[in-house]
Amino acid sequence: MTWAYSPISDPVQFNVADELPKPSVSVEPASGVLSVGDQVHINCTTSYPSRLSRLYRERDGSIIDTHNTSESVRTSTFTIKELEPMDGGAYSCKAVRTVLGRDYGSPRSDLVQFNVTEELPRATISVEPPSGKVSSGRPIRLTCTGAILNSGGLFYLYSDGEARGTINVSGSVPSASFIVNDLISAGKWSFNCGYARIVKKTAYYSARSEAVQVTVTDFNGTCDSFPNVLCLVANFILGIMSILGIE
């Protein structure tokens, strides 16, 4: 048997670069606007498996964090907690891949940016009873609600512009209640409140809430001015007097 051979094909060529493709980067929340004490997530994504990824702060070029990754992972998420205003700015990331014992690094990604503001969500206040009306000497409950985080903080109460009290809290406590029982004279009072986050031993204060009005009245013979037993006695006596025609 005689074999017939074709001509050799045209050559095919490929190049192997020792630089990896640039990763992509994103930030959560996507708005890039955060309040002091919040946390931010920065995602570094590659189209190839990598051994590790690094996060850089553009302002000084420093490495903020390094994640070791596995072959199946394409995205590394870096989390920066308890943000302070100085943490805001531009960040980038890069990836490192190991082939046959040799490391190959990618260029840094494009920049992603976020800002950290000292302005906290405004506090809110509510009063119990909801009407804001009480009799002289009766207690009222004022509840202040704010966005305090795991690092803790404090709530504070004001009456007509003067400080009335402070409550320190540990952990993520959404609200605190102040009991006011020294309103003896009839009249009207205005209350508002605020809160502060403690971030790395520094207190950052919110804007004060809108005001609620509390009205204190003298005893007027209605049942909401008495304990229940006294109300029953008072109504009984008034009933007898009405039957007898006594004024």
C-alpha positions, -999 to 999 in steps of 0.1 A, spaced: 0 0 0 13 34 -9 5 64 13 -1 98 -2 6 128 20 -10 163 20 11 194 22 16 208 57 -11 233 67 -5 269 72 8 277 106 -15 288 135 -1 311 161 -9 322 196 8 344 222 9 339 259 10 371 279 25 371 314 -1 398 324 -36 388 334 -67 407 322 -78 436 345 -105 427 371 -137 446 373 -148 463 406 -181 474 421 -194 488 454 -224 481 476 -245 501 482 -244 511 445 -250 548 455 -216 549 471 -230 572 498 -227 560 534 -231 574 569 -203 572 595 -204 538 612 -219 520 582 -201 493 563 -193 490 526 -187 460 504 -163 462 474 -165 433 449 -134 424 428 -143 400 399 -121 382 374 -128 360 343 -103 335 355 -94 316 387 -69 334 409 -49 326 440 -55 359 457 -69 394 453 -59 426 469 -78 458 476 -59 492 473 -67 527 485 -59 550 457 -51 580 480 -19 565 493 -16 533 473 -17 512 504 -30 476 505 -62 476 526 -69 439 526 -59 406 509 -81 376 502 -69 341 494 -93 325 469 -100 291 454 -101 279 418 -139 280 418 -142 316 431 -143 345 406 -154 373 429 -138 384 462 -158 407 484 -139 431 507 -159 446 536 -148 477 555 -167 481 588 -173 511 611 -166 536 584 -152 570 593 -151 601 570 -114 595 563 -123 561 548 -141 576 518 -124 579 485 -113 558 455 -104 521 456 -91 495 432 -82 458 432 -59 434 415 -57 396 412 -28 371 413 -28 338 396 -2 310 401 9 288 372 35 261 377 47 277 409 50 312 394 28 342 403 13 364 376 -4 396 386 -31 416 369 -32 453 364 -53 472 389 -89 475 382 -107 508 373 -115 529 403 -146 527 424 -155 555 448 -177 560 479 -182 589 503 -187 587 541 -208 615 556 -211 624 593 -248 632 587 -269 605 603 -306 597 596 -327 621 617 -342 608 649 -379 603 655 -399 607 687 -433 594 699 -453 600 730 -475 578 752 -503 585 756 -505 594 718 -527 624 726 -499 640 745 -524 650 772 -519 640 808 -531 652 842 -508 669 866 -483 645 882 -490 616 858 -460 601 839 -455 602 802 -434 580 780 -413 595 753 -396 570 729 -367 581 707 -358 560 676 -325 562 657 -301 542 636 -276 530 662 -253 502 651 -235 473 668 -209 496 682 -235 512 704 -243 548 712 -267 570 732 -301 586 731 -308 620 745 -340 640 753 -346 677 753 -375 697 767 -380 732 753 -343 732 743 -330 720 777 -314 686 782 -336 663 801 -317 630 800 -294 606 783 -296 568 779 -264 548 769 -270 516 749 -248 487 739 -252 470 705 -277 478 678 -306 492 698 -332 509 677 -349 530 704 -350 541 740 -378 553 762 -377 582 787 -402 583 815 -411 619 826 -430 621 858 -422 656 872 -447 676 851 -468 690 880 -478 725 868 -505 728 841 -491 740 808 -476 729 775 -442 714 769 -423 706 738 -400 676 736 -376 664 710 -347 639 709 -315 628 691 -290 600 692 -253 594 686 -234 565 671 -201 556 688 -176 547 661 -141 538 672 -146 557 705 -159 588 687 -195 600 691 -213 613 659 -246 630 666 -278 630 646 -300 660 639 -327 664 666 -361 650 659 -392 671 652 -409 681 684 -439 666 701 -462 686 723 -473 675 758 -502 692 776 -506 689 813 -539 697 829 -551 702 865 -576 677 879 -609 683 862 -631 656 876 -627 632 847 -617 596 852 -584 599 835 -573 621 863 -577 593 889 -565 558 896 -594 534 887 -606 529 924 -608 567 930 -627 571 897 -653 546 909 -657 563 943 -659 598 927 -686 587 902 -705 570 930 -705 601 951 -714 624 922 -743 600 914 -757 601 949 -755 639 950 -774 641 917 -802 618 930 -805 639 962 -804 671 943 -774 683 961 -753 709 943 
